[in-house]
């Protein structure tokens, strides 16, 4: 039996007010950050995802994209820290 990696990005307080599965952003208006697994399944803030643990030298693949939260996106610069917690089971 192999190890399982339980990976949690951020916490529920990081969620966008209109879309709880996405991360809020400060800067651009009506835009949020969506994190996803290698299969493009959304990873919500504070909700752990479980994956098989990888060996030394291997890497997990995740996707990130900007999402429109409501009409009329207004551009702007942003920087977003996301806490990552990995627990091995």
Secondary structure by P-SEA (a helix, b strand, c coil): cbbbbbcccccccccccccccbbbbcccccbbbbbbccccccccccbbbbcccccccbbbbbbbbbbbcccbbbbbbbbbbbbbbbbcc
